[in-house]
Amino acid sequence: MTEKRRLKRATISLDSDDYAALGRLARRMDVSASWLTRQAIRDFLDKYGEHGKPELALRLADKHKS
């Protein structure tokens, strides 16, 4: 028997275009927007791992300075 994973709640802010696109995609795939968001986070963590790529963090920091 598989163990049920306990989920933690997180709040994110999206711009209205991204929010609408997420909703459309969720309806088209017949899943929840929360499921899509969790999947995207898992994919990101699989790609970058715990330590990530330093250049990604630097680019994000520079982006927010503008």
N, C-alpha and C positions, 0 to 999 in steps of 0.2 A: 504494500500500500504506500502511496506517495504521501509525503508530509505536506500539508497545506502551508503555503508561505504567508506569513503575517505581513500585511502591507502597512506602510507608514504614509501619512498624508503630507503632501507638499503643495505649496501654492506657487504658481508661476504667473507671470504677466506676459501676454502676447499682444502684438498689434492686431487691429481688427481684421486686416487681410489674412494674416496667418491663422487667426482664430476661425475665420470663416472657411478657409481652405482645409483646416483640420476637421471641422465638422462635416464638410462635404466628403472628404476622404473616408471618414469613419462611417458615414451612411452608406457610401458606395461599397465598402468592405464589410458592412454589417457587423461592425465592432464599435466599442465606445471610444471616445476621444481619449479617455484615460488609458485604455489599452494601447492605443497608438503612441501616446506619450511615453508610457513605460517601455514599449518596444524600442523607440528611438533612443531613449537613455541607455538601454541595454546595448544596443548597437554601438553607440558612442563609447561606452566603457569597454566593450570588446575590442574596439579599434585602438583606443588610446590607453587602456589599462589604468591602474591606480596612479601611475606617475605621469601619464600623458606625454605629450611632446612639448618641450620648453618653448619652441617657436610658436606654437598655437597660443599658449598663455600670453606671450609677449604681443602677438598680433591683436588679441582680444583687448589687452590693456591699452594698446595704442589706439585702437578703434574708439574706445570710450573717452579718450582725451580730446578727440576732435569736436 
